[in-house]
Amino acid sequence: MKKRIAQSLCALLVLFFALTASAQQPPQQAVAKTHLKVGDTAPDFTLPDYKGKSWKLSDFRGKKNVVLTFYVKASTPG
């Protein structure tokens, strides 16, 4: 009985490691390199809001102050 349990555990471990080793990582996106410094004007970009509407930074230029915040790993599996 103990031998059968040990064999089953070994088989499960082998299967687990085989599956995790064969899992492919999603491709990494290239990160744009910039030479921006503190105080430089930000380049124009477009981002969607939580409702899917796109907003451009240039839409706010001269009208409002914009604060862009990044939440590292928010709503991601990592």
Biopython code that builds the backbone (N, CA, C, O; Angstrom):
import numpy as np
from Bio.PDB.StructureBuilder import StructureBuilder

atoms = [
    (1, "MET", "N", (0.828, -1.195, 0.000)),
    (1, "MET", "CA", (0.000, 0.000, 0.000)),
    (1, "MET", "C", (0.875, 1.263, 0.000)),
    (1, "MET", "O", (0.650, 2.176, -0.794)),
    (2, "LYS", "N", (1.872, 1.309, 0.895)),
    (2, "LYS", "CA", (2.748, 2.479, 0.965)),
    (2, "LYS", "C", (3.543, 2.638, -0.326)),
    (2, "LYS", "O", (3.791, 3.752, -0.787)),
    (3, "LYS", "N", (3.943, 1.490, -0.905)),
    (3, "LYS", "CA", (4.707, 1.549, -2.144)),
    (3, "LYS", "C", (3.854, 2.120, -3.274)),
    (3, "LYS", "O", (4.345, 2.899, -4.090)),
    (4, "ARG", "N", (2.593, 1.739, -3.322)),
    (4, "ARG", "CA", (1.687, 2.237, -4.355)),
    (4, "ARG", "C", (1.461, 3.740, -4.198)),
    (4, "ARG", "O", (1.432, 4.460, -5.196)),
    (5, "ILE", "N", (1.302, 4.223, -2.974)),
    (5, "ILE", "CA", (1.123, 5.662, -2.723)),
    (5, "ILE", "C", (2.380, 6.417, -3.136)),
    (5, "ILE", "O", (2.297, 7.479, -3.753)),
    (6, "ALA", "N", (3.548, 5.868, -2.795)),
    (6, "ALA", "CA", (4.808, 6.520, -3.159)),
    (6, "ALA", "C", (4.961, 6.576, -4.674)),
    (6, "ALA", "O", (5.403, 7.589, -5.217)),
    (7, "GLN", "N", (4.599, 5.493, -5.358)),
    (7, "GLN", "CA", (4.687, 5.485, -6.821)),
    (7, "GLN", "C", (3.719, 6.496, -7.430)),
    (7, "GLN", "O", (4.057, 7.170, -8.402)),
    (8, "SER", "N", (2.533, 6.602, -6.868)),
    (8, "SER", "CA", (1.544, 7.558, -7.372)),
    (8, "SER", "C", (2.026, 8.992, -7.184)),
    (8, "SER", "O", (1.865, 9.833, -8.068)),
    (9, "LEU", "N", (2.617, 9.259, -6.023)),
    (9, "LEU", "CA", (3.139, 10.609, -5.767)),
    (9, "LEU", "C", (4.276, 10.934, -6.723)),
    (9, "LEU", "O", (4.352, 12.043, -7.251)),
    (10, "CYS", "N", (5.153, 9.973, -6.943)),
    (10, "CYS", "CA", (6.254, 10.198, -7.885)),
    (10, "CYS", "C", (5.717, 10.470, -9.286)),
    (10, "CYS", "O", (6.206, 11.363, -9.978)),
    (11, "ALA", "N", (4.713, 9.702, -9.706)),
    (11, "ALA", "CA", (4.129, 9.905, -11.027)),
    (11, "ALA", "C", (3.493, 11.285, -11.134)),
    (11, "ALA", "O", (3.622, 11.951, -12.161)),
    (12, "LEU", "N", (2.814, 11.714, -10.086)),
    (12, "LEU", "CA", (2.204, 13.045, -10.091)),
    (12, "LEU", "C", (3.258, 14.139, -10.152)),
    (12, "LEU", "O", (3.088, 15.129, -10.864)),
    (13, "LEU", "N", (4.345, 13.966, -9.409)),
    (13, "LEU", "CA", (5.420, 14.961, -9.441)),
    (13, "LEU", "C", (6.050, 15.043, -10.823)),
    (13, "LEU", "O", (6.309, 16.137, -11.325)),
    (14, "VAL", "N", (6.296, 13.894, -11.440)),
    (14, "VAL", "CA", (6.866, 13.893, -12.788)),
    (14, "VAL", "C", (5.920, 14.591, -13.760)),
    (14, "VAL", "O", (6.356, 15.390, -14.588)),
    (15, "LEU", "N", (4.632, 14.291, -13.661)),
    (15, "LEU", "CA", (3.644, 14.926, -14.532)),
    (15, "LEU", "C", (3.597, 16.435, -14.299)),
    (15, "LEU", "O", (3.544, 17.210, -15.254)),
    (16, "PHE", "N", (3.615, 16.848, -13.040)),
    (16, "PHE", "CA", (3.587, 18.273, -12.701)),
    (16, "PHE", "C", (4.780, 19.002, -13.307)),
    (16, "PHE", "O", (4.619, 20.047, -13.938)),
    (17, "PHE", "N", (5.993, 18.444, -13.114)),
    (17, "PHE", "CA", (7.182, 19.113, -13.635)),
    (17, "PHE", "C", (7.214, 19.094, -15.161)),
    (17, "PHE", "O", (7.712, 20.034, -15.780)),
    (18, "ALA", "N", (6.691, 18.039, -15.767)),
    (18, "ALA", "CA", (6.638, 17.986, -17.230)),
    (18, "ALA", "C", (5.698, 19.058, -17.772)),
    (18, "ALA", "O", (6.001, 19.705, -18.775)),
    (19, "LEU", "N", (4.560, 19.246, -17.111)),
    (19, "LEU", "CA", (3.600, 20.259, -17.567)),
    (19, "LEU", "C", (4.121, 21.668, -17.360)),
    (19, "LEU", "O", (3.955, 22.521, -18.231)),
    (20, "THR", "N", (4.747, 21.927, -16.223)),
    (20, "THR", "CA", (5.246, 23.285, -15.974)),
    (20, "THR", "C", (6.451, 23.604, -16.841)),
    (20, "THR", "O", (6.644, 24.760, -17.219)),
    (21, "ALA", "N", (7.270, 22.603, -17.167)),
    (21, "ALA", "CA", (8.434, 22.847, -18.020)),
    (21, "ALA", "C", (8.007, 23.131, -19.457)),
    (21, "ALA", "O", (8.666, 23.887, -20.170)),
    (22, "SER", "N", (6.890, 22.514, -19.880)),
    (22, "SER", "CA", (6.456, 22.717, -21.265)),
    (22, "SER", "C", (5.575, 23.942, -21.441)),
    (22, "SER", "O", (5.282, 24.331, -22.571)),
    (23, "ALA", "N", (5.141, 24.564, -20.330)),
    (23, "ALA", "CA", (4.297, 25.760, -20.436)),
    (23, "ALA", "C", (5.117, 26.894, -21.031)),
    (23, "ALA", "O", (6.225, 27.181, -20.577)),
    (24, "GLN", "N", (4.567, 27.529, -22.041)),
    (24, "GLN", "CA", (5.283, 28.621, -22.689)),
    (24, "GLN", "C", (4.905, 29.944, -22.054)),
    (24, "GLN", "O", (3.743, 30.180, -21.721)),
    (25, "GLN", "N", (5.884, 30.791, -21.892)),
    (25, "GLN", "CA", (5.665, 32.131, -21.388)),
    (25, "GLN", "C", (5.175, 33.001, -22.537)),
    (25, "GLN", "O", (5.625, 32.831, -23.670)),
    (26, "PRO", "N", (4.246, 33.945, -22.263)),
    (26, "PRO", "CA", (3.814, 34.851, -23.331)),
    (26, "PRO", "C", (4.988, 35.718, -23.789)),
    (26, "PRO", "O", (5.870, 36.034, -22.991)),
    (27, "PRO", "N", (5.005, 36.103, -25.063)),
    (27, "PRO", "CA", (6.115, 36.926, -25.552)),
    (27, "PRO", "C", (6.137, 38.286, -24.855)),
    (27, "PRO", "O", (5.092, 38.874, -24.575)),
    (28, "GLN", "N", (7.332, 38.765, -24.583)),
    (28, "GLN", "CA", (7.515, 40.064, -23.947)),
    (28, "GLN", "C", (7.351, 41.159, -24.992)),
    (28, "GLN", "O", (7.843, 41.039, -26.114)),
    (29, "GLN", "N", (6.656, 42.230, -24.613)),
    (29, "GLN", "CA", (6.523, 43.362, -25.520)),
    (29, "GLN", "C", (7.777, 44.220, -25.409)),
    (29, "GLN", "O", (8.355, 44.371, -24.332)),
    (30, "ALA", "N", (8.180, 44.772, -26.531)),
    (30, "ALA", "CA", (9.341, 45.652, -26.543)),
    (30, "ALA", "C", (9.012, 46.943, -25.808)),
    (30, "ALA", "O", (7.929, 47.505, -25.976)),
    (31, "VAL", "N", (9.934, 47.400, -25.008)),
    (31, "VAL", "CA", (9.756, 48.638, -24.257)),
    (31, "VAL", "C", (10.382, 49.771, -25.060)),
    (31, "VAL", "O", (11.543, 49.702, -25.463)),
    (32, "ALA", "N", (9.594, 50.804, -25.281)),
    (32, "ALA", "CA", (10.100, 51.960, -26.024)),
    (32, "ALA", "C", (11.155, 52.673, -25.183)),
    (32, "ALA", "O", (10.951, 52.919, -23.995)),
    (33, "LYS", "N", (12.262, 52.995, -25.798)),
    (33, "LYS", "CA", (13.322, 53.708, -25.087)),
    (33, "LYS", "C", (13.195, 55.192, -25.397)),
    (33, "LYS", "O", (13.047, 55.595, -26.550)),
    (34, "THR", "N", (13.256, 55.985, -24.352)),
    (34, "THR", "CA", (13.166, 57.435, -24.522)),
    (34, "THR", "C", (14.334, 58.098, -23.806)),
    (34, "THR", "O", (15.050, 57.474, -23.023)),
    (35, "HIS", "N", (14.493, 59.327, -24.088)),
    (35, "HIS", "CA", (15.526, 60.105, -23.428)),
    (35, "HIS", "C", (14.880, 61.241, -22.646)),
    (35, "HIS", "O", (15.439, 62.334, -22.553)),
    (36, "LEU", "N", (13.714, 60.982, -22.088)),
    (36, "LEU", "CA", (13.003, 62.005, -21.321)),
    (36, "LEU", "C", (13.701, 62.246, -19.994)),
    (36, "LEU", "O", (14.249, 61.334, -19.376)),
    (37, "LYS", "N", (13.663, 63.477, -19.586)),
    (37, "LYS", "CA", (14.221, 63.864, -18.287)),
    (37, "LYS", "C", (13.125, 64.559, -17.495)),
    (37, "LYS", "O", (12.114, 64.982, -18.057)),
    (38, "VAL", "N", (13.324, 64.674, -16.214)),
    (38, "VAL", "CA", (12.365, 65.375, -15.367)),
    (38, "VAL", "C", (12.167, 66.781, -15.903)),
    (38, "VAL", "O", (13.136, 67.496, -16.161)),
    (39, "GLY", "N", (10.910, 67.179, -16.070)),
    (39, "GLY", "CA", (10.589, 68.506, -16.569)),
    (39, "GLY", "C", (10.339, 68.552, -18.075)),
    (39, "GLY", "O", (9.808, 69.542, -18.578)),
    (40, "ASP", "N", (10.718, 67.487, -18.809)),
    (40, "ASP", "CA", (10.451, 67.447, -20.252)),
    (40, "ASP", "C", (8.949, 67.320, -20.495)),
    (40, "ASP", "O", (8.221, 66.773, -19.667)),
    (41, "THR", "N", (8.497, 67.829, -21.632)),
    (41, "THR", "CA", (7.107, 67.663, -22.025)),
    (41, "THR", "C", (6.897, 66.221, -22.452)),
    (41, "THR", "O", (7.669, 65.670, -23.236)),
    (42, "ALA", "N", (5.843, 65.621, -21.926)),
    (42, "ALA", "CA", (5.563, 64.221, -22.254)),
    (42, "ALA", "C", (5.122, 64.101, -23.702)),
    (42, "ALA", "O", (4.409, 64.969, -24.205)),
    (43, "PRO", "N", (5.534, 63.038, -24.378)),
    (43, "PRO", "CA", (5.060, 62.822, -25.748)),
    (43, "PRO", "C", (3.578, 62.465, -25.730)),
    (43, "PRO", "O", (3.072, 61.938, -24.739)),
    (44, "ASP", "N", (2.892, 62.751, -26.818)),
    (44, "ASP", "CA", (1.470, 62.448, -26.889)),
    (44, "ASP", "C", (1.269, 60.938, -26.930)),
    (44, "ASP", "O", (2.026, 60.223, -27.587)),
    (45, "PHE", "N", (0.256, 60.458, -26.233)),
    (45, "PHE", "CA", (-0.100, 59.045, -26.263)),
    (45, "PHE", "C", (-1.595, 58.910, -26.042)),
    (45, "PHE", "O", (-2.251, 59.848, -25.588)),
    (46, "THR", "N", (-2.125, 57.755, -26.359)),
    (46, "THR", "CA", (-3.553, 57.462, -26.207)),
    (46, "THR", "C", (-3.706, 56.234, -25.323)),
    (46, "THR", "O", (-3.017, 55.232, -25.518)),
    (47, "LEU", "N", (-4.616, 56.311, -24.342)),
    (47, "LEU", "CA", (-4.904, 55.189, -23.453)),
    (47, "LEU", "C", (-6.409, 55.043, -23.295)),
    (47, "LEU", "O", (-7.132, 56.039, -23.303)),
    (48, "PRO", "N", (-6.889, 53.806, -23.152)),
    (48, "PRO", "CA", (-8.321, 53.607, -22.913)),
    (48, "PRO", "C", (-8.648, 53.728, -21.430)),
    (48, "PRO", "O", (-7.826, 53.390, -20.579)),
    (49, "ASP", "N", (-9.858, 54.213, -21.120)),
    (49, "ASP", "CA", (-10.301, 54.224, -19.727)),
    (49, "ASP", "C", (-11.028, 52.913, -19.435)),
    (49, "ASP", "O", (-11.088, 52.028, -20.288)),
    (50, "TYR", "N", (-11.573, 52.793, -18.241)),
    (50, "TYR", "CA", (-12.208, 51.544, -17.838)),
    (50, "TYR", "C", (-13.474, 51.224, -18.629)),
    (50, "TYR", "O", (-13.946, 50.087, -18.602)),
    (51, "LYS", "N", (-14.029, 52.211, -19.330)),
    (51, "LYS", "CA", (-15.208, 51.978, -20.164)),
    (51, "LYS", "C", (-14.839, 51.718, -21.625)),
    (51, "LYS", "O", (-15.714, 51.450, -22.449)),
    (52, "GLY", "N", (-13.543, 51.798, -21.946)),
    (52, "GLY", "CA", (-13.097, 51.545, -23.307)),
    (52, "GLY", "C", (-12.939, 52.796, -24.154)),
    (52, "GLY", "O", (-12.502, 52.709, -25.302)),
    (53, "LYS", "N", (-13.289, 53.968, -23.607)),
    (53, "LYS", "CA", (-13.133, 55.215, -24.358)),
    (53, "LYS", "C", (-11.656, 55.602, -24.387)),
    (53, "LYS", "O", (-10.971, 55.536, -23.366)),
    (54, "SER", "N", (-11.170, 56.004, -25.555)),
    (54, "SER", "CA", (-9.771, 56.402, -25.692)),
    (54, "SER", "C", (-9.589, 57.876, -25.364)),
    (54, "SER", "O", (-10.396, 58.721, -25.752)),
    (55, "TRP", "N", (-8.534, 58.160, -24.656)),
    (55, "TRP", "CA", (-8.180, 59.533, -24.284)),
    (55, "TRP", "C", (-6.754, 59.800, -24.735)),
    (55, "TRP", "O", (-5.867, 58.965, -24.561)),
    (56, "LYS", "N", (-6.542, 60.992, -25.326)),
    (56, "LYS", "CA", (-5.204, 61.398, -25.732)),
    (56, "LYS", "C", (-4.690, 62.442, -24.750)),
    (56, "LYS", "O", (-5.443, 63.289, -24.269)),
    (57, "LEU", "N", (-3.404, 62.366, -24.463)),
    (57, "LEU", "CA", (-2.802, 63.347, -23.569)),
    (57, "LEU", "C", (-2.968, 64.753, -24.132)),
    (57, "LEU", "O", (-3.194, 65.697, -23.375)),
    (58, "SER", "N", (-2.862, 64.900, -25.429)),
    (58, "SER", "CA", (-2.964, 66.228, -26.046)),
    (58, "SER", "C", (-4.353, 66.845, -25.857)),
    (58, "SER", "O", (-4.504, 68.061, -25.974)),
    (59, "ASP", "N", (-5.372, 66.024, -25.566)),
    (59, "ASP", "CA", (-6.715, 66.555, -25.302)),
    (59, "ASP", "C", (-6.740, 67.428, -24.046)),
    (59, "ASP", "O", (-7.599, 68.300, -23.913)),
    (60, "PHE", "N", (-5.810, 67.196, -23.137)),
    (60, "PHE", "CA", (-5.792, 67.921, -21.861)),
    (60, "PHE", "C", (-4.731, 69.022, -21.815)),
    (60, "PHE", "O", (-4.712, 69.821, -20.879)),
    (61, "ARG", "N", (-3.864, 69.069, -22.800)),
    (61, "ARG", "CA", (-2.762, 70.023, -22.779)),
    (61, "ARG", "C", (-3.284, 71.457, -22.688)),
    (61, "ARG", "O", (-4.080, 71.889, -23.521)),
    (62, "GLY", "N", (-2.835, 72.178, -21.686)),
    (62, "GLY", "CA", (-3.239, 73.555, -21.479)),
    (62, "GLY", "C", (-4.579, 73.721, -20.779)),
    (62, "GLY", "O", (-4.982, 74.849, -20.496)),
    (63, "LYS", "N", (-5.281, 72.624, -20.494)),
    (63, "LYS", "CA", (-6.596, 72.703, -19.859)),
    (63, "LYS", "C", (-6.587, 72.189, -18.428)),
    (63, "LYS", "O", (-7.189, 72.799, -17.544)),
    (64, "LYS", "N", (-5.918, 71.083, -18.197)),
    (64, "LYS", "CA", (-5.922, 70.451, -16.882)),
    (64, "LYS", "C", (-4.551, 69.888, -16.576)),
    (64, "LYS", "O", (-3.739, 69.657, -17.472)),
    (65, "ASN", "N", (-4.307, 69.671, -15.288)),
    (65, "ASN", "CA", (-3.107, 68.950, -14.896)),
    (65, "ASN", "C", (-3.401, 67.458, -15.008)),
    (65, "ASN", "O", (-4.490, 67.007, -14.655)),
    (66, "VAL", "N", (-2.439, 66.704, -15.495)),
    (66, "VAL", "CA", (-2.618, 65.262, -15.663)),
    (66, "VAL", "C", (-1.589, 64.546, -14.806)),
    (66, "VAL", "O", (-0.400, 64.865, -14.841)),
    (67, "VAL", "N", (-2.063, 63.569, -14.033)),
    (67, "VAL", "CA", (-1.179, 62.720, -13.243)),
    (67, "VAL", "C", (-1.378, 61.304, -13.749)),
    (67, "VAL", "O", (-2.492, 60.780, -13.720)),
    (68, "LEU", "N", (-0.307, 60.685, -14.210)),
    (68, "LEU", "CA", (-0.370, 59.325, -14.707)),
    (68, "LEU", "C", (0.251, 58.424, -13.658)),
    (68, "LEU", "O", (1.411, 58.602, -13.287)),
    (69, "THR", "N", (-0.512, 57.462, -13.182)),
    (69, "THR", "CA", (-0.054, 56.563, -12.133)),
    (69, "THR", "C", (-0.031, 55.144, -12.656)),
    (69, "THR", "O", (-0.984, 54.702, -13.297)),
    (70, "PHE", "N", (1.044, 54.428, -12.391)),
    (70, "PHE", "CA", (1.156, 53.030, -12.774)),
    (70, "PHE", "C", (1.063, 52.179, -11.521)),
    (70, "PHE", "O", (1.784, 52.403, -10.549)),
    (71, "TYR", "N", (0.174, 51.205, -11.553)),
    (71, "TYR", "CA", (0.046, 50.251, -10.451)),
    (71, "TYR", "C", (0.677, 48.944, -10.919)),
    (71, "TYR", "O", (0.082, 48.197, -11.696)),
    (72, "VAL", "N", (1.866, 48.684, -10.444)),
    (72, "VAL", "CA", (2.627, 47.510, -10.881)),
    (72, "VAL", "C", (1.863, 46.251, -10.482)),
    (72, "VAL", "O", (1.486, 46.074, -9.324)),
    (73, "LYS", "N", (1.648, 45.398, -11.450)),
    (73, "LYS", "CA", (0.995, 44.093, -11.292)),
    (73, "LYS", "C", (-0.458, 44.188, -10.840)),
    (73, "LYS", "O", (-1.008, 43.196, -10.361)),
    (74, "ALA", "N", (-1.089, 45.337, -10.975)),
    (74, "ALA", "CA", (-2.503, 45.446, -10.616)),
    (74, "ALA", "C", (-3.345, 44.727, -11.649)),
    (74, "ALA", "O", (-3.152, 44.922, -12.849)),
    (75, "SER", "N", (-4.260, 43.913, -11.211)),
    (75, "SER", "CA", (-5.173, 43.152, -12.071)),
    (75, "SER", "C", (-4.429, 42.241, -13.039)),
    (75, "SER", "O", (-4.895, 42.017, -14.156)),
    (76, "THR", "N", (-3.290, 41.719, -12.631)),
    (76, "THR", "CA", (-2.543, 40.782, -13.454)),
    (76, "THR", "C", (-2.227, 39.547, -12.623)),
    (76, "THR", "O", (-2.219, 39.607, -11.394)),
    (77, "PRO", "N", (-1.968, 38.435, -13.288)),
    (77, "PRO", "CA", (-1.663, 37.227, -12.528)),
    (77, "PRO", "C", (-0.290, 37.256, -11.883)),
    (77, "PRO", "O", (-0.010, 36.425, -11.019)),
    (78, "GLY", "N", (0.593, 38.201, -12.279)),
    (78, "GLY", "CA", (1.958, 38.219, -11.729)),
    (78, "GLY", "C", (2.006, 38.899, -10.437)),
    (78, "GLY", "O", (3.075, 39.005, -9.834)),
]
sb = StructureBuilder()
sb.init_structure("model")
sb.init_model(0)
sb.init_chain("A")
sb.init_seg("    ")
for serial, (resi, resn, name, xyz) in enumerate(atoms, 1):
    if name == "N":
        sb.init_residue(resn, " ", resi, " ")
    sb.init_atom(name, np.array(xyz, "f"), 0.0, 1.0, " ", f" {name:<3s}", serial, name[0])
structure = sb.get_structure()
